[in-house]
Amino acid sequence: MSSLLPASRVGQQAAEVFKDTAQPLVDDLTDTAKGVAENLKEPAQQAIEEVSSTTTDAVDTVREDATSAATDVKDHTADAKDTVQHAAR
């Protein structure tokens, strides 16, 4: 790790100049990243709401289909029972 630290005063000064020069770039990148994140919040929220709505619709559709299928099975069972009872007489 010591090889990463400047060994001389000139090296220390060069590191300080580099840090001072790079800081505005780091600040700009940080600001840009924050802006991008802020710009993505609304579309992400809309996508979440759309997925939630689609999920709710799907649950409702499955519930309706299951209820209809259960009613159909119940009706067919009653018809079959009647047919068997009439055939037995």
N, C-alpha and C positions, 0 to 999 in steps of 0.2 A: 504494500500500500504506500510505503514511503516513496516509491518511484513516481507516484502520481503528484506528489507535492513538489513545488519548485524548490530547488536547492539553493538558489542564489537570490540576491536582492533583485537582479535584473529579471529573473524568472518570476519572482513574486510580483514585480511591477507589471510584467507581461500578463500574468494571470488576472491582475486587477483590471487592466485595460480590456482584456477579453470579456471579463464579467460585466464591466460597464457598457461595453459595446453590445453584448448579447442581451442585456436586460430589456431594452426596448422591444427587441424581437420576441422575447419570452412574453412580455406584457401584451403585445399585439396578438400573439397566438392564443394566449389565455382569453383575451377579450373576444376573439373570433370564435373560439370554442364555446364560450358562454352564449354568444349570439346564436350560434347554430343550435345549441341545446334549447334556447328559448324559442327559436323558430319552429322547432320540432314538437314542442309541447302541445300546441293546438291540434295539429294533424294526428298526433298520437292519441289525444283525448277523444277526438272524433272517431278514430278507428276503434278504440275501446268501446265507445257507445254503440257503434255499428255492430260489433261482434256481440255485445250484450243483447242488443235488439234481435239479432239473427238467432242467437241461442234461445231467447225467450220464445220466438216464433216457432223454432224447431221443437221445443218442448211442448208447446201447445198443439202442434200438428201431430206429434207422436201420441199425445194424450187422446186427442180426438180419434185418431186411427185405432188406437187400442180399445177405446170405448166402443167404437163401431164394430170392430172385430169381435169383441166380447158379446155384443148384442146379437151379431150374426150367429155366433156359435150357440148362444142360448136359444135363438129361434130354431136353428137346425136341430138342436137336441130335442126341443119340444115337438117339432114335426116328426122326428124319428121315433120318439116315444109314442105319439099318436098312431103312426103307421104300424109299429110293432103291436100295439094294443088292439088295433082293428084287425090285424092279421091273425092274432091269437083267438079271436072270437069265432 
